[in-house]
Amino acid sequence: MTRRDDESARVDAFLDSYVWWREACDDVWSAYWAWVECDSGEGGRRFAAYQSALDREENTAVMHHERARRLSTLALERFRTTQARA
C-alpha cells in the first residue's frame, strides 16, 4: 500500500465513521421517542431499546473520535513534512 493509499483509506474510514455515528444518533432519537410515546405496558422494553441505542451511539462516537485522531495525526505529519521541505 502506498502512502497515498494509506491517506485515502484513513479519510474514507473517517467519513464512514462519521456517517455511522450520525445514524446511531438518529437511532437514539427514534428509540427515545418510541419510549416516551409508548403505552405503559411497553415502557420497560422501549427503555431497554433506548439504552441499547445509547450504547451503540457511544461506541460509534468512540470509534469516530479515534479515526479523527488518526486523521489529525496524518495531517500534522504532512504539514511538518511540507514545512521541513520549505
C-alpha beads as a LAMMPS data file, in Angstrom:
LAMMPS data file: protein, C-alpha beads

86 atoms
85 bonds

1 atom types
1 bond types

-500.0 500.0 xlo xhi
-500.0 500.0 ylo yhi
-500.0 500.0 zlo zhi

Masses

1 110.0

Atoms # bond

1 1 1 0.000 0.000 0.000
2 1 1 1.404 3.378 -0.972
3 1 1 1.393 6.392 1.303
4 1 1 -1.374 7.980 -0.772
5 1 1 -3.432 4.784 -0.491
6 1 1 -2.970 4.872 3.283
7 1 1 -4.048 8.512 3.425
8 1 1 -7.073 7.813 1.260
9 1 1 -8.009 4.815 3.426
10 1 1 -7.800 6.963 6.577
11 1 1 -10.027 9.647 5.058
12 1 1 -12.538 7.020 3.910
13 1 1 -12.541 5.397 7.366
14 1 1 -13.093 8.803 8.995
15 1 1 -16.027 9.635 6.707
16 1 1 -17.551 6.183 7.186
17 1 1 -17.327 6.504 10.962
18 1 1 -18.988 9.927 10.822
19 1 1 -21.911 8.505 8.856
20 1 1 -22.209 5.552 11.264
21 1 1 -22.139 7.915 14.260
22 1 1 -24.837 10.172 12.769
23 1 1 -27.000 7.127 12.036
24 1 1 -26.517 5.978 15.626
25 1 1 -27.565 9.443 16.830
26 1 1 -30.736 9.184 14.753
27 1 1 -31.392 5.749 16.251
28 1 1 -31.093 7.236 19.756
29 1 1 -33.727 9.866 18.988
30 1 1 -36.033 7.304 17.399
31 1 1 -35.690 4.964 20.370
32 1 1 -36.182 7.839 22.811
33 1 1 -39.409 8.978 21.201
34 1 1 -40.652 5.391 20.915
35 1 1 -40.090 5.067 24.675
36 1 1 -41.634 8.438 25.578
37 1 1 -44.719 7.883 23.453
38 1 1 -45.323 4.183 24.172
39 1 1 -48.131 2.618 26.132
40 1 1 -47.284 1.928 29.759
41 1 1 -47.102 -1.840 29.151
42 1 1 -44.267 -1.376 26.670
43 1 1 -42.209 1.023 28.788
44 1 1 -39.650 -1.457 30.030
45 1 1 -38.965 -2.909 26.609
46 1 1 -38.816 0.511 24.951
47 1 1 -36.497 1.866 27.636
48 1 1 -34.171 -1.125 27.157
49 1 1 -34.133 -0.404 23.406
50 1 1 -33.300 3.243 24.164
51 1 1 -30.420 2.195 26.437
52 1 1 -29.089 -0.115 23.720
53 1 1 -29.256 2.719 21.202
54 1 1 -27.320 4.945 23.606
55 1 1 -24.656 2.262 23.995
56 1 1 -24.325 1.878 20.227
57 1 1 -24.068 5.663 19.822
58 1 1 -21.343 5.807 22.445
59 1 1 -19.401 3.010 20.734
60 1 1 -19.609 4.705 17.339
61 1 1 -18.634 8.052 18.895
62 1 1 -15.517 6.473 20.399
63 1 1 -14.663 4.883 17.053
64 1 1 -15.210 8.181 15.222
65 1 1 -13.052 10.021 17.748
66 1 1 -10.219 7.526 17.226
67 1 1 -10.431 7.838 13.461
68 1 1 -10.497 11.636 13.736
69 1 1 -7.379 11.473 15.907
70 1 1 -5.600 9.290 13.347
71 1 1 -6.546 11.634 10.530
72 1 1 -5.403 14.627 12.557
73 1 1 -2.067 12.924 13.197
74 1 1 -1.695 12.275 9.483
75 1 1 -2.465 15.919 8.655
76 1 1 0.061 17.123 11.216
77 1 1 2.728 14.773 9.835
78 1 1 2.023 16.006 6.321
79 1 1 2.213 19.640 7.450
80 1 1 5.546 19.053 9.218
81 1 1 6.947 17.313 6.151
82 1 1 5.888 20.228 3.974
83 1 1 7.422 22.728 6.386
84 1 1 10.692 20.779 6.527
85 1 1 10.997 20.920 2.744
86 1 1 10.395 24.676 2.626

Bonds

1 1 1 2
2 1 2 3
3 1 3 4
4 1 4 5
5 1 5 6
6 1 6 7
7 1 7 8
8 1 8 9
9 1 9 10
10 1 10 11
11 1 11 12
12 1 12 13
13 1 13 14
14 1 14 15
15 1 15 16
16 1 16 17
17 1 17 18
18 1 18 19
19 1 19 20
20 1 20 21
21 1 21 22
22 1 22 23
23 1 23 24
24 1 24 25
25 1 25 26
26 1 26 27
27 1 27 28
28 1 28 29
29 1 29 30
30 1 30 31
31 1 31 32
32 1 32 33
33 1 33 34
34 1 34 35
35 1 35 36
36 1 36 37
37 1 37 38
38 1 38 39
39 1 39 40
40 1 40 41
41 1 41 42
42 1 42 43
43 1 43 44
44 1 44 45
45 1 45 46
46 1 46 47
47 1 47 48
48 1 48 49
49 1 49 50
50 1 50 51
51 1 51 52
52 1 52 53
53 1 53 54
54 1 54 55
55 1 55 56
56 1 56 57
57 1 57 58
58 1 58 59
59 1 59 60
60 1 60 61
61 1 61 62
62 1 62 63
63 1 63 64
64 1 64 65
65 1 65 66
66 1 66 67
67 1 67 68
68 1 68 69
69 1 69 70
70 1 70 71
71 1 71 72
72 1 72 73
73 1 73 74
74 1 74 75
75 1 75 76
76 1 76 77
77 1 77 78
78 1 78 79
79 1 79 80
80 1 80 81
81 1 81 82
82 1 82 83
83 1 83 84
84 1 84 85
85 1 85 86
